[in-house]
Amino acid sequence: SESRFLHLFKEIVGITAIAYKNKLAVMQASQLLQSEDRNIEEISVECGFSSSVYFRRVFKEYTGMNPKEYRKQINRYLI
């Protein structure tokens, strides 16, 4: 069943399936923020977030900064 799968997933991986999905999505978003000129809303949709507000909150939870700050920080080091 779905609930059994989710329980086993957390037991084996150490985090919930949603946290794992969010972690992968933030990793993808961080790459896109480094290499793309697309706006944050487009990136949030491409990475599977239902809203840019939720994306910003999750991104900050994982990186310690919002996507705009992250992009600014990365671009400072790339120049």
Buried (B, 14 or more C-beta within 10 A) or exposed (E): EEEEEEEEBBEEEEEEEEBBBBBEBBEBBBEBBEEEEEEBBEBBBBBEBEEBEEBBEBBBEBBEEBBEEBBEEEEEEEE
